[in-house]
Amino acid sequence: MTQAYTYPLLIGQLLRSALQTSAQQRITYADQIDLTYADLEKRVKRLGSVLSGLGLGKDAVVAVMDWDSNRYLECFFSVPMVGATLHTVNVRLSPEQILYTINHAEDDAILVHEDFVPVLLPLLPRITRKVHLILLTDRADAVVPTGFSGEYEALLAAADPDFAFSEFDENTRATLFYTTGTTGDPKGVCYSHRQLVLHTMGQLVALGPIPGNGGVHRNDVYMPITPLFHVHGWGFPYAATLLGLHQVYPGRYEPTRLLALIEKHGVTFSHCVPTILAMLLQAPESASVDLSRWKVIIGGAALPEGLARAAMARGIDVHAAYGMSETCPFLTLADMVASQATADTALIRTATGKPIPMVQLRIVDPEMRDVAKDGISSGEVVARAPWLTQGYLKNTSGTKDLWGGGWLHTGDVGVMTPDGTLRITDRLKDVIKSGGEWISSLALENIVSTVNGVLEVAAVGVPDPRWGERPVLVLALGAVDVKDAKAEVSAAVDAAIGGGALSKWAAPNRIYIVKALPKTSVGKIDKKLIRSMIEDGSLSE
Amino acid sequence: MTQAYTYPLLIGQLLRSALQTSAQQRITYADQIDLTYADLEKRVKRLGSVLSGLGLGKDAVVAVMDWDSNRYLECFFSVPMVGATLHTVNVRLSPEQILYTINHAEDDAILVHEDFVPVLLPLLPRITRKVHLILLTDRADAVVPTGFSGEYEALLAAADPDFAFSEFDENTRATLFYTTGTTGDPKGVCYSHRQLVLHTMGQLVALGPIPGNGGVHRNDVYMPITPLFHVHGWGFPYAATLLGLHQVYPGRYEPTRLLALIEKHGVTFSHCVPTILAMLLQAPESASVDLSRWKVIIGGAALPEGLARAAMARGIDVHAAYGMSETCPFLTLADMVASQATADTALIRTATGKPIPMVQLRIVDPEMRDVAKDGISSGEVVARAPWLTQGYLKNTSGTKDLWGGGWLHTGDVGVMTPDGTLRITDRLKDVIKSGGEWISSLALENIVSTVNGVLEVAAVGVPDPRWGERPVLVLALGAVDVKDAKAEVSAAVDAAIGGGALSKWAAPNRIYIVKALPKTSVGKIDKKLIRSMIEDGSLSE
């Protein structure tokens, strides 16, 4: 009988591959645990036995609520490897939202760190399915709450160490998590084994072949500072495992601990959002830690030039990346080749970057026609890659909007230069469409924000019978004369139009003054509310 | 309608991906042609029009007989992208073998360089299918032979530049070539689009994350010195394209030209068999060319330590790799991380190396049980990877042997250390199986070859009723006393056994003396013939 092996792209293969050459490499959890990859495999097998013993296999959904730990990494492998779906619960959501995601995901089990037990316990009566509960704790004397199946380490110690994972279709669902917008319920985003393996490989094809010390290399020491529940820690734990890197999981993010771990283990590669990097640089302990071998990928929000320069002054090799929950997440990386060869690299490092290998990006108008790649013409960024989510869980209309025309719609507006460098200029819902032009609300706000006395500014589009929309500014001012300030704002916008930084359509029709701009619950300027306030006449010029 | 794009892994995606960021990068053909990647895409589209116009699309087989050229690279993309199979004809085979492969592959078209027209023309009457013929030439005044569809450049110039490639199943066959053993007809080996894309990514995940200047990085200049008909130039043209490297195709391999191209274009990355590297180092022009930035991967045969040292003395960063026609080809690479960190790196560089990411290797006994990873226990090397051929074309029994037990059988015998380093010790058909032990014929020959007066040596196993097989030596001697030489050989083997370099089973039962060892048509020692000569008593002690 012919028995050629048709190698499915399964998450288990990433671990199996690493074990062949890196069995003695280390995985560190804060100051608690130091494992080898060989230990990791044993624990992944024991966890497989535990899950299997609870009847959690194919079609089951297993949720995790934890800080970044080796246990979480074990779940990254073992849960999908038994054929179940790993639901990485966003522990920063409100209890009601957490409950919503647990019920929407149809979780069959929850592995919960004791820090989150007080959040979870009151929700239990309202969880619609029977759930198995497993306690995660760093303490030997932790009490397992009533109704729990047990404590993770005790369960592992008692489990069969020889669990044999079977193989299955690579399109089997592996992970599930929820993304929250400003409105509506959280939306479930899923990835298959195949997508995660290809994302891992694509990420390394992008980050490996960087000349010099940039990117990711086999001598790096890796520590995530993006929570593992955020798009699988941006996929890096899988990539670090495949490469056999020393991995350091920091537990709860506290600046003092993070800096101490960087120093103690010689961490050379991390990733985080801009605010975390700023927090670390501002921490008092930071000054005495050598950060000159540290490479950091920034995502989740644009990398501000000031922060990039502050990091570079500390010797940090910092670069922006771009993606979103729906894109697994990697779509683009700042040009790490160019940033090694240029004198002032801040602008290269902060750019949205170039599409990584296997990613196709287009900038399109509302009819899905390509706009010119001239660095000026803007449109919505749409994408194709082997690792984009195929839709929102149980949300047909959301999926339809996401994939209109067969391309994933990022909801971001950007421009692209002929060399493929993308610059995001706005969110699609905030861009002002006037006279056939797309005006970046961000660009307009940036210019107005430089005017003396302007504390806050929002640029929004209001309906206009002739031009579609027209820009309107809403300002909060300091102790300045309102009339003078308005005149200065108009002059600054006119100057930007004259200099070509803004299109002639960007001159605002009206300027409203408010005490403070309305904000959303997470502190972002609430443009939706501003637009409705303008519409119902509750703002004054 | 929901229209999520399920991204198939197609060869066209490699080119499309590169075009986004490297449209102005160069592709050079000897001293003839300098193209940009944007030009390459245009030419690939025009070739698509030409092929399509000849009715060559899905299910067609298009053969190429060419030196390494940009035109060959265009075929690497365009032929599979129209859905056809690219048959890369081994132009070094005998005319009869070439005819066999053309008929066995069922070629529908042959693109043939004028240098090979004299080989092909006499074969045409015996080609069983109707074939379209296209002439490849570097000369503007070349005469197109009767019966040809035309000359490549002229056909491209006249073709529709806007050919739209469609998409199809990633498991569609993309390439086909033939591998020859010492006996039997050439065997057809096929790869799908999916396999080639995954091999490309796997290769870069292996070679990208090497620290320092090793491996492959985005600032490399690439030139193949393994013919493109040998396992797709070991896959590197696809990898170089995906990374957007400057690529240099040298045409026919002539030492002077190769060295001149390395110097002119600052080539930093190549791959070749050991004999080609030796030839380049020995060429008179070599002394004046700076090779200190050149990285070379050696495959196809073991990298001799002496050659490695000679290359290192010239500043060349040389490493062995291992694979075969049936494995696309990459399975292992010498440990490039270790070779950067150690003083004397020759042994690391010449080792068969460690499995690259996504490759699973086992060393097994005849019952497919794993032997110990102790660096001593030997067995057959068997493999799994996402890019292994699924079988030989129209050869069920060969396929069955290749994939016995669900693992690809390399036919090589090796040992593995706990850190995953493989060392090939013999071909399975040459290993001597005695008393339950596997004795490496190569190891035994190496030791005997050091004895004074021994010109040639072959160690072969002969049937033994008690021990299964017993080793026998066949020697060709110089001007030495036969009896003394035999005694010295026995003493050398005994010393090696005493020192642990050989097992106690390795002491030969008999030593035959011949004038010269019999060779195969390609100059290898013909052990099959030697065994039959021993069996029929035609050798004397």
Boltz contact constraints between the chains, C-beta under 6 A:
constraints:
  - contact:
      token1: [A, 2]
      token2: [B, 399]
      max_distance: 6.0
  - contact:
      token1: [A, 2]
      token2: [B, 400]
      max_distance: 6.0
  - contact:
      token1: [A, 3]
      token2: [B, 403]
      max_distance: 6.0
  - contact:
      token1: [A, 3]
      token2: [B, 406]
      max_distance: 6.0
  - contact:
      token1: [A, 4]
      token2: [B, 390]
      max_distance: 6.0
  - contact:
      token1: [A, 4]
      token2: [B, 391]
      max_distance: 6.0
  - contact:
      token1: [A, 4]
      token2: [B, 403]
      max_distance: 6.0
  - contact:
      token1: [A, 5]
      token2: [B, 384]
      max_distance: 6.0
  - contact:
      token1: [A, 5]
      token2: [B, 406]
      max_distance: 6.0
  - contact:
      token1: [A, 7]
      token2: [B, 384]
      max_distance: 6.0
  - contact:
      token1: [A, 7]
      token2: [B, 386]
      max_distance: 6.0
  - contact:
      token1: [A, 17]
      token2: [B, 357]
      max_distance: 6.0
  - contact:
      token1: [A, 17]
      token2: [B, 358]
      max_distance: 6.0
  - contact:
      token1: [A, 20]
      token2: [B, 355]
      max_distance: 6.0
  - contact:
      token1: [A, 20]
      token2: [B, 420]
      max_distance: 6.0
  - contact:
      token1: [A, 21]
      token2: [B, 354]
      max_distance: 6.0
  - contact:
      token1: [A, 21]
      token2: [B, 420]
      max_distance: 6.0
  - contact:
      token1: [A, 201]
      token2: [B, 201]
      max_distance: 6.0
  - contact:
      token1: [A, 201]
      token2: [B, 205]
      max_distance: 6.0
  - contact:
      token1: [A, 204]
      token2: [B, 205]
      max_distance: 6.0
  - contact:
      token1: [A, 205]
      token2: [B, 201]
      max_distance: 6.0
  - contact:
      token1: [A, 205]
      token2: [B, 204]
      max_distance: 6.0
  - contact:
      token1: [A, 208]
      token2: [B, 208]
      max_distance: 6.0
  - contact:
      token1: [A, 208]
      token2: [B, 209]
      max_distance: 6.0
  - contact:
      token1: [A, 209]
      token2: [B, 208]
      max_distance: 6.0
  - contact:
      token1: [A, 209]
      token2: [B, 216]
      max_distance: 6.0
  - contact:
      token1: [A, 209]
      token2: [B, 217]
      max_distance: 6.0
  - contact:
      token1: [A, 209]
      token2: [B, 218]
      max_distance: 6.0
  - contact:
      token1: [A, 209]
      token2: [B, 243]
      max_distance: 6.0
  - contact:
      token1: [A, 211]
      token2: [B, 217]
      max_distance: 6.0
  - contact:
      token1: [A, 211]
      token2: [B, 219]
      max_distance: 6.0
  - contact:
      token1: [A, 216]
      token2: [B, 209]
      max_distance: 6.0
  - contact:
      token1: [A, 217]
      token2: [B, 209]
      max_distance: 6.0
  - contact:
      token1: [A, 217]
      token2: [B, 211]
      max_distance: 6.0
  - contact:
      token1: [A, 218]
      token2: [B, 209]
      max_distance: 6.0
  - contact:
      token1: [A, 218]
      token2: [B, 337]
      max_distance: 6.0
  - contact:
      token1: [A, 219]
      token2: [B, 211]
      max_distance: 6.0
  - contact:
      token1: [A, 242]
      token2: [B, 357]
      max_distance: 6.0
  - contact:
      token1: [A, 243]
      token2: [B, 209]
      max_distance: 6.0
  - contact:
      token1: [A, 337]
      token2: [B, 218]
      max_distance: 6.0
  - contact:
      token1: [A, 354]
      token2: [B, 21]
      max_distance: 6.0
  - contact:
      token1: [A, 355]
      token2: [B, 20]
      max_distance: 6.0
  - contact:
      token1: [A, 357]
      token2: [B, 17]
      max_distance: 6.0
  - contact:
      token1: [A, 357]
      token2: [B, 242]
      max_distance: 6.0
  - contact:
      token1: [A, 358]
      token2: [B, 17]
      max_distance: 6.0
  - contact:
      token1: [A, 384]
      token2: [B, 5]
      max_distance: 6.0
  - contact:
      token1: [A, 384]
      token2: [B, 7]
      max_distance: 6.0
  - contact:
      token1: [A, 386]
      token2: [B, 7]
      max_distance: 6.0
  - contact:
      token1: [A, 390]
      token2: [B, 4]
      max_distance: 6.0
  - contact:
      token1: [A, 391]
      token2: [B, 4]
      max_distance: 6.0
  - contact:
      token1: [A, 399]
      token2: [B, 2]
      max_distance: 6.0
  - contact:
      token1: [A, 400]
      token2: [B, 2]
      max_distance: 6.0
  - contact:
      token1: [A, 403]
      token2: [B, 3]
      max_distance: 6.0
  - contact:
      token1: [A, 403]
      token2: [B, 4]
      max_distance: 6.0
  - contact:
      token1: [A, 406]
      token2: [B, 3]
      max_distance: 6.0
  - contact:
      token1: [A, 406]
      token2: [B, 5]
      max_distance: 6.0
  - contact:
      token1: [A, 420]
      token2: [B, 20]
      max_distance: 6.0
  - contact:
      token1: [A, 420]
      token2: [B, 21]
      max_distance: 6.0
